């Protein structure tokens, strides 16, 4: 997993723990442990993807565009891990019949289906007990 994905989840988690209120980049940097420039880069990517919105001004900041329950872990992974460039698509087409590629595609699709059921709030909410979460969504977690 890319470090950017982990920082993206931590940023969203911090905003979630603040009740999705406007949160400044400076506050996120201080509490997440990421450089200011890298934080802005990650948040701008999430903003372009429609996960975050920002408000300008002295009382501005960032918040989730949707509710905490609507941002799935898949949304984050899709943006930072699964994002496919046009150049790589041609390469994927050529490998489409390869058995290993077919197997990995099946695994990816199953993972994606499972991750759509888990939200940022599930992981970073006040009740963020991972063992309980995995028991509550057993069909997904297996």
Helices and strands as residue ranges (DSSP letters): H 3-17, H 25-32, H 36-48, E 52-55, E 61-64, G 68-70, H 73-80, H 86-95, H 99-115, H 120-124, H 130-136, H 138-141
